[in-house]
Each structure stands twice: as structure tokens, then as C-alpha cells.
């Protein structure tokens, strides 16, 4: 019989806070982290708002205090901060024969540093600091986090665009259920870069105002940066270590609709299949879901696609749902894990988050997102959606213990 999988630790850093407590305060106060771009020198800094973490790389480096002389990209620094928080809450013991893995999702890798190299190199091929590109590949941040935490049994890096860290959590859950790992640190990290800012702007899907997911007048997304990690453990590991648990990962589903390189199918075929599979693996019915943390980017295509999928899956009776990207911005490869952390907090405290900036229902949909913060609700099962470019769609279900 497959092992049950529990969450025992959470870690997060985002535009609304550098740890769980700060993030919780922002959520309760309905305080967004989306604002002017200050850290990157871009021609769009006065035009395009982002969910930016104000700390510089040097300040982040001082917080994590790595070994003298070690080099970290911003993606690795953010990931390490969040992973260490989750690691600490889970009270990891060094008990020898518990097989431990680290699975991390990212899309930008060390691009924030390599951009500096190429800017100098293209002007003069005798210039540019080589050490700025040694952390460019996506796997570098995973390896540096693992080294810092002392995890050696299994490492993997996932890049499936904006579903990356949701898939990291899904893979870790499956490996624990199949008896291949006893516990895992799973999540993801992404930093803001010129490449992603310019790339998304070229697609004409960035809003020059704070994003408005599921609003009739939505006009695009706000990019963000951050990291989220969860510690997942088997039931046997939890019992052996006598640990408190935060919730159970009950279900997961993934699909790839291959409709378009960047757009989702308007009917939401892939999103529907991912959510349906998550319900099937959890052995739950649609009416069991208490709250949905939607992918909800604020783009014309995505919100229509996801909305249609929700209408179909829940037969027109969509449970309370909202997009927390109006708080954090769209953190790309980290978004699935950041929103997984928020989903676990929702279960713990009975919270439902507001869809900030919403004003008008979409004409094509029958439901409207939640617009006010609620606490103390009897939530039992929370669904978290993450849909990426290329039609890679993932859905996770977290359940109260």
C-alpha cells in the first residue's frame, strides 16, 4: 500500500515577506508586494510593476552566511533561504538511514548573474567576469542548496516553466509514496531577470498596472521573484521521529495539452485533466474541495482557460477561489511552491485569500473570485493549480489531518 505523505516544514521568501510570519501578516492585511522595479536597470522600470524582493544579493548572502568565497546566484540565494526555513521547522535529525532527497524547480537558473557577464563581454570580449556565469545552469542552485543542507541521497532539478516547483512537489510525493525516499525538501526558486522581463513584454502580456486575475478588464500579469519549499515525509518517518504534521498531500495530477508554445487552450482541456487527475489520486469528489488557489495570472488567455476548466470540473458550482499572484506577482518556476506554502497555511488557519484588484466578473464565467480575507473557516481540502508554457499543467491537493 502506498505511503501517506505529510508536510512537516514550510519556507518562503517573496515580495510580501522574507519568512512565513511576514508573509502571513501581508496576507491578513491584504498588502500587495507588487510595485515599481528598483533592483534591475531596465528601460521599463517606470512602466512595468513587479513583485520584487528589495534585498540585494549581498544582503541575501549575509543572511545565508555560506562558506567563505562561495558563489551563489540570486536564484540559489532565495532558494536556500526558503529551504533552510522549511528544514528548520521540520526539525530534521541526522538519523542515518532515512533516505532524503532535494527536488527543486526553476526557470531562470543563474541568469541574473550571467546577464552581467554578457553585457560586458559583448562590448569588449576581453571583459566580463567568468565567475558570473558559473552558476548559470538551472541545476546549480539545486546542488548548492543540497550541499548547504547536507542532502546527498537524491537530487533533481525540474524546469517545466511555471509548473516547475509544483512538479517538484509532485515528484517528491510520488517517490515517498513508492518507498524510494523517506523524506524530501521540495519546491523551487526564481529571480527576476532582464531576460524574463523583456521576454514576457515581447509577448505583450505584462500589465502596466497591478494585475487583476479573473477580472473582465484584466490586461496581463506582473512578474515576481521568490522561493518556496516544503518538507515532505512518509508516515513511517513521521511516526519514527514523533513529529507534528501540518497537513497531508492527498492528490496530484499533471497533463500536457500541447496546444501552443505559450498559450493554454481556450477550453481549458489541459487544466481540466490535471485537476481531474488530482481528484482521482486523492479519492475525493469535486464537492470535497473547500478552496482553490488558482493559477490566475491575469492574462486574457490563461484566466479564460482556467475558468472554463473550473466551470466544467465543478459543474458550475465552483468553490471559493482566488489568485494570490495579485500579492506576489507571478514568480514563474517558484510559483507552484510559493502557492503550495500558502495553501498549507490556508488549511492550518482556515484562511481564504482575496483576489486583490478585482472589480468586474468575466462575461464568459459564472463565478467570481473571493475579494475579502476570511479566517477560521472549516477548510478540509485545498487545491493549488500551476500551469506552464507548453501546456504543462499541474494540480495539487492538500488535506487537513
N, C-alpha and C positions, 0 to 999 in steps of 0.2 A: 504494500500500500504506500502511495507517495507520502513523503514527509510534509507536514504542515510547516509553513514558513511565516515567521513573525518578524516585525520591525522592533528593534531594541535601541536604536540610536538615530538621531537626526542632526544634520548640519546644513547650514545655509548662509550664503552671503549674496546680497543683491542690492539693487538701488534703494530698497526700503529698509535695509538693515544689515549689519555685519554678523549677526548671530540670530538664533531663534527668538530670543526675547525682544530684540529691536524690531524684528520683522513682525512679531505679534502685536507690538504697540502700534506700528504703522497700519496694520490691517484693521485693528479696532478703531483707530482714529480716522479711517478712510483717507489716509495720506498717501498720495502717489509719489513714486520716485522718478517719474518722467519729467524731464526739464531740459534746459539748454546743454549743449555739448561743450565741455570745457577742457577735457583732457587730451583730445586729439585735434591737431591743427588741420582743419578741413574748411574748404570754401563754403560748406553748408552749415557751419557751426551756429550761425544766427538764424537758420531757416528750418532745420530739422531737429526736433526734440528726441531725446534718447533716455533710456533708463540706465544712467551711468553711476558707477561706484566712484566716489570722489577721491578715494585714497590713491596715491601714486604707487608705482611699482616698488619704489624704495620703501614707502611706508608699509606696504604689504609684506615686503621682505623682512622688515624689522619685526613684524608680528609673528611670522612663522619661524624666525631665527634658524634658518638652515645652517648647515656646516659652513665654516668659513671658506669663501671662494666659490661656493656652488652657484651655478647659474640657473635661474628659473624664468620662464616666460610668464606673462600675466595670467594666461590660462592655467598654468601649473600652480601659480601662487593662489589664485582664487580656489582652485580645486583642493589644494592642500589645506587651506583654512577650513573649508566646509567638511572635508573628510575627517580632519582631526577633531572637529566638534562632535561629529557622529560617533567616532571612535571612542571619545572620552565618555559620552553619555552611555554607551553600551557597556562600559567597564570591561573592556577586553582583557582577558587573562592570558598569560603565556603558558597555557596548559599543555603544550607539547603536541598532542596528536589530534587536535581539532584542525581540519583542513580549511584553510582560509583563502578567499580569493578577493581580488580587486578588479572591478569591471567599470570602466569609465567611458562616457560618450563625449565627443567634442567635434566641432566642425572647423574651427579656426586654427586649432593647434597653437603653435608659437608664432603665428603670423604677425602679431603686434610688434614683435622684435625684428623679424626678418624684413618687414617693410622699411625699417630704418636703414638696414644694410643696403637694400636695393636703391633707395633714394640717393644715397651717397655714391654707390658703385656706378650707377647709370650716368652720373655726372662726371665721374673720373674713376676708371677701372683700377686705379691704384689705391682707391679709398674704400671705406666700408669696413666695419669690424666683423670678422668672421664669427666671433662668439655670438653675434646677434642672430645667426641662422642655425646654430647647433640644436636648438630646441624647436625647429620649425615643424617637424612631423607630429602628427596627432598622438602617436604612441609615447612621445617624450614625457608629456605631463603624467600619463598613467604610471610610467616607470618611476618618475621622481616621487609621486605620492606613495607608491608602494615601498620604495626604499625608505622614505621617512617613517612610514608606519610599520616597517618590518614585515611586510606581507610578501611571501615568496611562493606559495603553493600554486596559485593560478592568477595570471594577469591577462586582460584582454581590453582592447580599445575598439569602440563601435562608432562608426560615422554613417548614420542614415539620416543626415540633415536634421530637421527639427524634432525627429522622434528618437534621436540618438540615445539620450540618457534614460528615456522610458524603456527602450530596448535593452539597455544595460541592466536595469532593474528586473526586466522580464527574464533575461538570460540567467542572472544570478538566482532568481526564484526557481527556474526550471532545473538548474544544476543542483540546488539544495534538495528539491523535491525528488530528484532522481538519485540522490545519495552520492553525488560526485563532489560536493562540498558540504561542510558543516555550517559555514557562515561566510558572509561576504560583505564587503563595503562596495556599494553600487550607486552610481549617479553620473554626474557629468559637469563640465565646466566650459565656459566660452567667454572670451574677452571681446570688447568692441575693437574693430579694426577699420582702417580706411577701405580695405578691400570689400568688406561686407557692407559698409555704409554706401560706397559707390555702386556696388553690385545691386543691392536692393533698390537704390534710387534709379538705376537704369531700367529696372522692371516697372518703375512708376507705381510702386505700392507702398511708399512711405508717406505717412500723413504729416503735414506741417503743423498740426495741432495734436494734443493728446488723443490717443486712439479711442475709438468708440465701438467696441465689439458688439455685433448683433444690432446695431442701430441702422435705421433706414438710410441715414446720411453718412454712414461710415466712409472713410476715404483712405484707408491704409493702416499700416502697422507702425509702431515705434520700436526700433531696435533697442536691445538692452544687453547687459552682461551680468555674469554671476555664476554661482555654482551651488549645487545641492547634492547631498549624499545621504544614503540610508544605510544602516547596518541591518542586514537580514540574517536570521539564524533559524536553524531547524528546531523543531520541537524538542528533539533529544538534546541539542546543545543548550537550549533554554533551561530545560529541567536539570541537566548536569551542572550548569553554572548558577542555578537558582536565581534567574534574572526576571525582573519585571518586564512586561512587554507593552508596547504602545498600541499595536493593532496586528492584524493578520493580513497578509496578501492573499486574497481569496481567488482572484481571477486575473487573466491577462489574455490579450488577443492581438494579433498582428495580421495585416493584409497589405498587398501591394496592387493597386488598381492599374498602374502603368498607363494612366490616361494622358498625362502630359509631363514634360520635364519639370515644370514648376507649379502648374495649376491642378487643383483637385477636380474630379468630375462634378458637374453641377448637381447631379442627382445624389451625390454622396455615397456612391457604391462602396468604395474602399473603407470609408469611415464606418458605414453600417456594418460591414463584415467584421471589422476589428472589434467593435462594441459587442456584436452578437457572439463572437468567439469568447470574449471576456466573460460574458454571462454564462456561456456554456461551461467553461473551465471552472467557474465559481459555483456551478449548480444553483444559480439564483435566477429568479424571474425578473423581467424588466421592472415590475412594480415594487421590487425589493430595494431598488436604488433610492437613497434618500437625497442625494445631492450630486450634481455633476460639475466638476471643474473642467470646463470646456477648453478646447484648444483656442478658439476665439481670437484670431489675430487682429480682426478689424478690417481685413481686406474684403472687397466685394465678393470675390470668388470663394474664399475659404469659409466665411460665415454662412453664405448661402448653402454651400456643400454640406457643412457640418449640421446646419439647421435642418436641412432636408433629411439627413440621416437620423437625427434625433426624433423628428416627427414620425418617421417610418418605424424606428425601433420601439418607440414608446406609444405607438398607435394614437398619436395626437394628444397624449397625456404626459407631456414632458415634465419630469420632476424639477424642483428648483435647480437652476443652473446659472453660472456666471463665468466670466473670463477674468482671471487675475492678472492677465497681461496689461490691463489698464493700470495696475500698480507698478509692475516690474519692468514693463517693456517686454518685447519678445527676445528672450535670451538664447534663441537658436538651439544648439545642441544641449544646452543646460536646462531648457525649459521644462522638459518632462520630469526631471528630478526635482527642480525647484517646486513645480506644481504638485509633485508627489509628496514633498515635505508639507506643503500647505494642506493637502488632502488628509494627511495623518493628523495634523493639528485640528482640522475641522472635526474629525472623529473624536479626538480627545476632549475637546471643549464644547462640542455641539455647535460649531460655528458654520455659518454660511456667509460667504463674502459677497460684497456688492460688485456689480459690473459698473465701474466708475464711468462717468461721462455719458451714460445712456440717456436718450430723451425721446426717441420715436421708434416704435415697433417696425420691424421689417415687413413690408407688404406681403412677401411670399410665405411668411411663417405665422403660425397661430399663437406661439408662445413669446413671452418677453423675459429677458434675464432678470435676476434679482437686482434691486437697486439700493437696498439698505443692508447694513450689517446686522446679523442676528446671532445670538449666543444662547447656550443652554438648551439647544434643540435635541430631541432623541434620535440622532443620526445613527444608522446601523451600517450602511454600506455606501461608500463614496466612489464614484467613477471619475477617473482622470484621463483625459484624451490628449494625445500628441500626434500630430500629423505633419509629415515632412515632404519636401520636394521629391519628385519622382514617384509620388503616390504611396510612400511608405507610411502606413497608418498603424498606430498602437493605442491600446486602451488598457488601463489597469484598474482593478477594483480592490479597495482597501476596506476591511471589515472590522468592526468593533469586537473586542474579545469579551 
